[in-house]
Structure formats: C-alpha cells, structure tokens
Amino acid sequence: MTRLTFASCACLSLGLLLAVVPAWPQVRPQIRVVETITLHTQQILQGETHGTPTAIAGELRIPPISGRLPAVIFLHGSLGLGPAQEQWAEDLNAIGIAVFLLDSFSSRGITSTVDDQTQLDMLAMMVDAYRALGMLSRHPRIDVNRVAVMGWSRGALAAVYASMERFQKSYAPPNVQFQAHIGLFTPCNTTYKDELHVTGKPIRLFHGTADDYTAIGPCRAYVEKLRSAGADISLTEYPGAQHTYDSRGDLTQFPNGMTSRNCSMIEGDNGVILNATTRLPFTCSDPCVERGPHIGYDDAATKGTKRAVTDFLIATFGLQPAASAPVPR
C-alpha cells in the first residue's frame, strides 16, 4: 500500500506534490511544518508539557475558493497516510473544506507501526493535532472557528479523545478548540480519568462490526457512557465491515500485526495505564495482546461514511448543502 510521507520541507519537490493531486489541479498544496513535542502516554496523562522537540510536517490542501475556509486535520493510522486519505481530501475539498494531511511518522523515523505499536504512543498524535491546530489558527486562509479533526484507527483515538477537557487545557493553543471530532475504527478500550468531561463539541464514530483490529464493543460502551452524560456523540455501525473499510483492496491479514482488541485498559494513579483484568501496568507483552488482524474494503460502508461525514461537516461548518455535489467514492 502506498503512503504519503513528509520527512521535511526540503526533501519534497513541487513535482512530487503535484503528482499526488490527481483530480484537482486548481488545488494548491502547501507543505507546512508543525513544531510539536514527543511525549509518552504517562507524561500526557500527567499533563506534562515539556517533551522532546519534534518538527513534523503535513500537506495543506486549500480548494480554489476565496475567503477564509473551514478545515479538517487528518490523523492517519498505523500504515501512515495513504490512498484513502487522498480520496477523502479530494471529497472534502470539493465541498469547500480545506484539509491538512498531518504526517506524525516520517520525521520520527517511522514508516509503519503495524507490527510494533510501541514506536509512538497514540496519545502523542493528539498533541500533534493540537499543535497543527495552532499552526492553522495563524493561517490567513483558515477560519480558526471552523476546524475539525478526523482520524483513522490510532489517529482516531487521538482525534476522538482530543475532545476531553483535561487534554484541551494542557495541550490546545490558547482560546482555540476543535469544533468537531470524527473517528473511523476508533480504539475505545482504554478508560481514562475524567473522560466524561468533554468540550461539548460533537463527536462522531464510524466502525465496522467485523473489525478484528479494533473491536467495536468498547466503542458502543464508550458512546453510551458519554451520551448518558449529555455529550453530543454517535456511533454508526456497518454490518460485516472490516478495519480500514474505506481503503480499497482485498481482505488482507497482517500475520505479525499487533492488536489489543481483546484487552481492556484503565488509567491508574500517576498516569499509569493498567490492564483492567490484572490491575498491573499494561504492556504490549500482556497475554491479551494478539497478532494477525485483518483489513478490507467495504464499498457500502465507505459510501455511507462519506455521505454521513460530508453532511455532518456541511451542517457543522454552515456550508451550503448544494455544495455537497460529489458522490462519495
């Protein structure tokens, strides 16, 4: 599977950038550096703000429309940015939304975390997202009051849990917050302290019932808890759909792929993540961690999700419904 990577501004030529924008020649991609920090989960849960300085980058796609535009920050999954995000970027550009495809891997020397999820903690990508929000808040073409975050798999965890007030207070830029949180195939099997205290912005989850990479069951429980607490949250389920159902390709197994689908974790004292069963610090060597998950494309789930997300963003950003012309692909 091909992936877009952004190791640094210097290593990308304009020819390469134009080559990866096949359908919208009017769109002018911009490479933007994001100054972030690399933190471990325990540091984030303790609210630490001093970590290893890291410069990552992403590609900003601005559609050919005048004025300040709404934007969505994309947070990729374990395979990095790929064709699925490419197609999503085209679809959102077509309805007047700018897209920032953020690469959390390349500058950290990572190509994939499929076989080893310890290379970068998932919550670290949430810090990246907040830093990207800060960068976009200073961009003259972006309406800072209309920026959402959308993630896939490990990126979905970062996108969804960025809605928590405690993380907003510690890592968001001053006086700025995401206006919506969207997660596809979200890992929901960790219970965090104060997770019911969210910013109040809408949260939308999409998941396949046959997903054996990130199980849907914990997301059902998570959504029910937050809904009972008054949050604006929903989970849309697609029967029989696998993990990464919006990425074209045959059903594929990753024999060495690491999955915690049957693990349940909980935040303990001092920001330590515990195995909810043993009450011991969780590690990727715990017996519940397995190998061999699948991914696979599902046309109906992809089209349903794209229609739901575009309609949701049109309503959230106050766009004209007539702009939602492209048929989800």
Secondary structure, 3 states (H helix, E strand, C coil): CCCECCCCCCCCCHHHHHHCCCCCCCCEEEEEEEEEEECCHHHHHCCCCCCEEEEEEEEEEECCCCCCEEEEEEECECCEECHHHHHHHHHHHHCCCEEEEEECCHHHCCCCCCCCHHHCCHHHHHHHHHHHHHHHHCCCCEEEEEEEEEEECHHHHHHHHCCEHHHHHHHCCCCCCCCCEEEECCCCCEECCCCCCECCCCEEEEEECCCCCCCCHHHHHHHHHHHHCCCCEEEEEECCCCCCCCCCCCCEECCCCEECCCCCEEECHHHCEEECCCCCECCCCCCCCEECCEECCCHHHHHHHHHHHHHHHHHHHCCCHHHCCCCCC
